[in-house]
Amino acid sequence: MPKFIFDCDPGHDDAIAIILAAAHLEIIGLTTVGGNQTIKKVTTNALKVLEKIGKSHIPVYPGASAPWIQELEIAPMFHGDSGLDGPVLPTPAREPGKIPGPQFIVESVHQYKKISLIATGPLTNIATALQLDPAIVEGIDEIFIMGGSATFGNWTPAAEFNIYVDPEAAYKVFNSGIPVRMSGLNLTRQSFFTRADMEKLLAIGNETAQFVYDLLDFFIDTSMEEAHLTGGNLHDVVAAAWAVDPSLVKAVDMHVQIELNGDNTRGMTVCDSRHLRGKDALIDLDHDATAERRGFAPNCTVGMELDSEAFFNLIFDTLRLY
């Protein structure tokens, strides 16, 4: 079975993504990154989630507390002061691991030779691991990323939150040569969960389903209040679900670049689909003067369509396993 590291910043949808992934994949460790909340809070949340669902054997390694070059922006308006407001969870009974998250990624690649990653927060840890040891590129099969968008943003008109928080790290990862599967907002907004769906969680009748109910009870409220939605998008869960069942997502290979300099577009994932236009849309591999006209070779598999019915069936079936 492929081995996964789950890099995250829990976060309500991160927590549900962990529940899904831990039931189906071999998760050798969680690494945490400052994002939805500060590194101390999201690390505590990761420990709490794993203890709550009976997966305390999975180690947790705190990683980057801030982006590479800018101040950390957090999202308490959606996730609360703790980053996981709503459910009442006890203080974790164990401590996180002692080595930093990026170092754990490097050591895991050397130990297991081949791993994959799920990343549902800013990409600072993964980019830092690549800085520590560029050779690990050969040992990472693929990265399932929740981040970016093939259309428009949410934190700014152009940029999605996870990429916006650390665009330089995202640039490093997307240009690393590692196969990337991007669950952007255009895809994850197809995972919309409303209060009409909540009764299905209660009908499952176990503690984990109740936990997810409590998570969503808070998260849907803040999504309605802050984003003026009628429910909540399970953004991070989509990336985990894609790793569990690739048939859930229809995707297109594109060249995706991260905008670093635009006054209005910093953090935007610029998705180049010009190579899809037919025989005249040639791929330029040499970055010559015609590259702008012709497009660059794809470096990312961009999710475009989610089988929403099968996605929610997977969530409900997974909760029944607990």
C-alpha positions as CSV (number, residue, x, y, z in Angstrom):
1,M,0.0,0.0,0.0
2,P,1.4,3.5,-0.8
3,K,2.6,5.5,2.1
4,F,1.3,9.0,2.7
5,I,2.2,12.1,4.7
6,F,-0.7,14.4,5.4
7,D,0.4,18.0,5.6
8,C,-2.3,20.2,7.1
9,D,-3.5,23.1,9.2
10,P,-6.6,21.9,11.0
11,G,-9.2,23.6,10.4
12,H,-12.7,22.0,10.1
13,D,-12.4,20.7,6.6
14,D,-8.9,19.5,7.3
15,A,-10.2,17.5,10.3
16,I,-12.8,15.7,8.1
17,A,-10.2,15.1,5.4
18,I,-8.0,13.4,8.1
19,I,-10.9,11.2,9.1
20,L,-11.4,10.1,5.5
21,A,-7.7,9.6,4.7
22,A,-6.9,7.7,8.0
23,A,-9.6,5.2,7.3
24,H,-8.4,4.2,3.8
25,L,-4.7,5.1,3.4
26,E,-1.5,4.3,5.2
27,I,-0.7,7.6,6.8
28,I,2.8,7.5,8.3
29,G,2.6,10.9,9.8
30,L,0.9,14.3,9.9
31,T,2.9,17.5,9.5
32,T,1.3,20.8,10.5
33,V,1.8,24.3,9.1
34,G,0.7,27.7,10.1
35,G,-2.4,28.5,8.0
36,N,-6.0,28.4,9.3
37,Q,-4.5,29.2,12.7
38,T,-1.1,29.5,14.3
39,I,1.2,26.5,14.3
40,K,0.7,25.8,18.0
41,K,-3.1,25.7,17.6
42,V,-3.2,23.6,14.4
43,T,-0.7,21.1,15.9
44,T,-2.9,20.7,19.0
45,N,-5.9,20.3,16.7
46,A,-4.2,17.6,14.7
47,L,-3.4,15.7,17.9
48,K,-7.0,16.1,19.1
49,V,-8.5,14.9,15.9
50,L,-6.4,11.7,15.8
51,E,-7.2,10.9,19.4
52,K,-10.9,11.5,18.9
53,I,-11.0,9.0,16.0
54,G,-8.8,6.4,17.6
55,K,-5.7,7.0,15.4
56,S,-3.2,8.1,18.0
57,H,-0.6,5.8,16.5
58,I,-0.1,8.3,13.7
59,P,2.6,10.8,14.7
60,V,2.3,14.6,14.4
61,Y,5.2,16.8,13.5
62,P,4.9,20.6,13.7
63,G,6.4,22.4,10.8
64,A,6.6,26.0,9.5
65,S,5.0,28.7,11.8
66,A,5.1,31.3,9.0
67,P,5.5,31.6,5.2
68,W,8.9,32.1,3.6
69,I,8.8,35.9,3.2
70,Q,5.6,37.4,4.4
71,E,3.6,37.6,7.6
72,L,1.2,34.7,8.3
73,E,-2.5,35.3,7.6
74,I,-5.0,33.1,9.4
75,A,-8.7,32.5,9.1
76,P,-10.3,32.7,12.5
77,M,-13.5,34.1,10.9
78,F,-14.1,30.6,9.5
79,H,-12.4,28.3,12.0
80,G,-12.6,30.2,15.3
81,D,-10.0,31.2,17.8
82,S,-8.8,27.6,18.3
83,G,-8.9,26.8,14.6
84,L,-11.4,24.0,15.4
85,D,-14.2,25.8,17.3
86,G,-17.4,24.0,17.9
87,P,-16.6,20.4,19.1
88,V,-15.5,20.2,22.7
89,L,-12.3,18.1,22.8
90,P,-10.0,17.4,25.7
91,T,-6.3,18.4,25.8
92,P,-4.3,15.9,23.9
93,A,-2.8,13.1,26.0
94,R,0.5,13.1,23.9
95,E,3.0,15.5,22.6
96,P,3.9,16.1,19.0
97,G,7.1,14.7,17.5
98,K,10.4,16.4,18.1
99,I,11.7,16.8,14.6
100,P,10.4,19.6,12.4
101,G,7.7,18.7,9.8
102,P,10.0,19.4,6.7
103,Q,12.7,17.2,8.2
104,F,10.2,14.4,8.8
105,I,9.2,14.6,5.1
106,V,12.9,14.3,4.0
107,E,13.6,11.4,6.4
108,S,10.5,9.5,5.3
109,V,11.5,9.7,1.7
110,H,14.9,8.3,2.5
111,Q,13.4,5.6,4.7
112,Y,10.6,4.4,2.4
113,K,12.1,5.4,-1.0
114,K,8.6,6.3,-2.3
115,I,5.9,8.2,-0.6
116,S,2.9,10.5,-1.6
117,L,1.6,13.5,0.1
118,I,-1.8,15.1,0.8
119,A,-1.5,18.9,1.4
120,T,-4.4,20.9,2.7
121,G,-2.7,24.0,3.9
122,P,0.0,26.4,2.7
123,L,2.8,24.5,1.0
124,T,5.6,25.9,3.2
125,N,6.6,22.5,4.8
126,I,6.9,20.7,1.4
127,A,8.8,23.6,-0.2
128,T,11.2,23.7,2.8
129,A,11.7,19.9,2.6
130,L,12.7,20.4,-1.1
131,Q,15.1,23.1,-0.1
132,L,16.6,20.8,2.6
133,D,17.2,18.0,0.1
134,P,16.4,18.5,-3.5
135,A,16.9,14.8,-4.2
136,I,13.6,13.9,-2.5
137,V,11.9,14.9,-5.7
138,E,12.6,11.4,-7.0
139,G,11.0,9.8,-4.0
140,I,7.7,11.6,-4.0
141,D,5.2,9.9,-6.3
142,E,2.6,12.7,-6.3
143,I,1.1,15.4,-4.2
144,F,-2.7,15.9,-3.8
145,I,-3.1,19.6,-3.1
146,M,-6.1,21.5,-2.0
147,G,-5.2,24.9,-3.2
148,G,-5.5,27.3,-6.1
149,S,-8.2,27.6,-8.7
150,A,-8.7,27.3,-12.4
151,T,-11.2,30.1,-12.2
152,F,-11.3,32.8,-9.4
153,G,-10.1,33.1,-5.8
154,N,-11.6,33.3,-2.4
155,W,-9.1,35.2,-0.2
156,T,-8.6,37.7,-3.0
157,P,-10.5,38.0,-6.3
158,A,-7.7,36.1,-7.9
159,A,-6.1,33.9,-5.2
160,E,-7.2,31.0,-3.1
161,F,-6.2,31.1,0.6
162,N,-3.6,28.3,0.8
163,I,-1.6,29.5,-2.1
164,Y,-2.0,33.2,-1.1
165,V,-0.6,32.6,2.3
166,D,2.8,31.4,0.9
167,P,3.0,31.9,-2.9
168,E,6.8,31.4,-3.0
169,A,6.5,28.0,-1.4
170,A,3.7,27.1,-3.8
171,Y,5.9,28.2,-6.7
172,K,8.7,25.9,-5.5
173,V,6.3,22.9,-5.3
174,F,4.5,23.4,-8.6
175,N,7.9,23.8,-10.4
176,S,9.6,20.9,-8.6
177,G,8.9,18.3,-11.2
178,I,6.8,16.3,-8.7
179,P,3.4,15.2,-10.2
180,V,0.8,17.5,-8.6
181,R,-3.0,16.9,-8.5
182,M,-4.6,20.2,-7.8
183,S,-8.0,20.4,-6.1
184,G,-8.7,24.1,-6.7
185,L,-11.8,26.1,-5.7
186,N,-13.4,25.4,-9.1
187,L,-13.4,21.7,-8.1
188,T,-13.9,21.9,-4.3
189,R,-17.0,24.2,-4.6
190,Q,-18.7,21.1,-6.0
191,S,-18.5,19.5,-2.5
192,F,-21.2,21.8,-1.0
193,F,-22.7,20.5,2.2
194,T,-25.9,22.1,3.6
195,R,-27.9,21.8,6.8
196,A,-30.4,19.5,4.9
197,D,-27.6,16.9,4.8
198,M,-26.8,17.1,8.5
199,E,-29.4,14.6,9.5
200,K,-27.6,11.9,7.5
201,L,-24.7,12.3,9.9
202,L,-26.8,11.8,13.0
203,A,-28.4,8.7,11.4
204,I,-25.0,7.0,11.3
205,G,-25.1,7.0,15.1
206,N,-21.4,6.8,16.1
207,E,-19.0,9.2,17.8
208,T,-17.1,10.0,14.7
209,A,-20.2,10.9,12.8
210,Q,-21.3,13.1,15.7
211,F,-17.9,14.7,15.7
212,V,-18.2,15.6,12.0
213,Y,-21.7,16.9,12.8
214,D,-20.3,19.2,15.4
215,L,-17.5,20.4,13.1
216,L,-20.0,21.2,10.3
217,D,-22.5,22.8,12.7
218,F,-19.9,25.5,13.4
219,F,-18.3,25.6,9.9
220,I,-21.6,26.0,8.1
221,D,-22.6,28.9,10.4
222,T,-19.3,30.8,9.7
223,S,-19.5,30.1,6.0
224,M,-23.0,31.5,5.9
225,E,-22.1,34.5,8.0
226,E,-18.7,35.3,6.4
227,A,-19.1,34.2,2.8
228,H,-22.9,34.5,2.6
229,L,-23.2,30.9,1.5
230,T,-26.1,28.6,2.3
231,G,-23.8,25.8,3.5
232,G,-20.2,24.9,3.6
233,N,-17.7,23.6,1.0
234,L,-15.6,20.6,2.1
235,H,-12.6,22.0,0.3
236,D,-9.8,19.9,1.9
237,V,-11.9,16.7,1.9
238,V,-11.8,16.7,-1.9
239,A,-8.0,16.4,-2.0
240,A,-8.1,13.5,0.4
241,A,-11.0,11.8,-1.5
242,W,-9.0,12.1,-4.8
243,A,-6.2,10.2,-3.1
244,V,-8.5,7.6,-1.8
245,D,-10.5,7.1,-5.1
246,P,-9.1,8.8,-8.2
247,S,-12.3,7.9,-10.1
248,L,-14.1,10.7,-8.2
249,V,-12.4,13.5,-10.2
250,K,-12.2,14.3,-13.9
251,A,-9.1,16.3,-14.5
252,V,-7.1,18.0,-17.2
253,D,-3.3,18.3,-17.5
254,M,-2.2,22.0,-17.6
255,H,0.8,24.1,-17.0
256,V,0.1,25.9,-13.7
257,Q,2.2,28.9,-12.6
258,I,2.0,30.9,-9.4
259,E,1.8,34.7,-9.7
260,L,4.3,36.3,-7.3
261,N,4.3,39.9,-8.3
262,G,0.9,41.2,-9.4
263,D,-0.6,43.9,-7.2
264,N,-4.0,42.4,-7.7
265,T,-3.1,38.8,-8.5
266,R,-0.3,37.7,-6.1
267,G,-1.0,34.0,-5.2
268,M,-3.1,33.3,-8.3
269,T,-2.7,29.9,-9.9
270,V,-2.4,30.8,-13.6
271,C,-3.7,27.7,-15.4
272,D,-2.6,27.5,-19.1
273,S,-4.9,25.2,-21.1
274,R,-3.7,26.5,-24.5
275,H,-2.2,23.2,-25.4
276,L,-5.7,21.7,-25.4
277,R,-6.8,23.7,-28.4
278,G,-5.7,21.3,-31.1
279,K,-2.9,20.7,-33.5
280,D,-1.8,24.3,-33.7
281,A,-1.4,24.7,-29.9
282,L,2.1,23.2,-29.7
283,I,4.1,22.7,-26.5
284,D,7.2,24.7,-26.1
285,L,9.9,22.9,-24.0
286,D,12.7,25.4,-24.6
287,H,11.1,28.6,-23.4
288,D,12.0,30.4,-26.6
289,A,10.5,33.6,-27.9
290,T,7.3,31.8,-29.0
291,A,6.6,30.3,-25.6
292,E,4.0,32.9,-24.7
293,R,2.0,32.1,-27.9
294,R,2.4,28.4,-27.8
295,G,2.1,27.5,-24.1
296,F,4.3,25.5,-21.8
297,A,4.3,21.8,-21.1
298,P,1.8,20.6,-18.4
299,N,3.2,20.3,-14.9
300,C,-0.1,19.7,-13.0
301,T,-3.3,17.7,-13.2
302,V,-6.1,20.1,-12.5
303,G,-9.3,18.8,-11.1
304,M,-12.3,20.0,-13.1
305,E,-15.4,17.9,-12.2
306,L,-16.2,16.1,-9.0
307,D,-18.6,13.1,-8.9
308,S,-20.4,14.8,-6.0
309,E,-22.8,11.9,-5.3
310,A,-20.0,9.3,-5.1
311,F,-18.0,11.8,-3.0
312,F,-20.6,12.1,-0.4
313,N,-21.3,8.4,-0.4
314,L,-17.6,7.9,0.3
315,I,-17.8,10.2,3.3
316,F,-20.9,8.6,4.8
317,D,-19.6,5.1,4.1
318,T,-16.3,6.0,5.7
319,L,-18.0,7.4,8.9
320,R,-19.9,4.1,9.2
321,L,-16.5,2.3,9.4
322,Y,-15.8,4.1,12.7
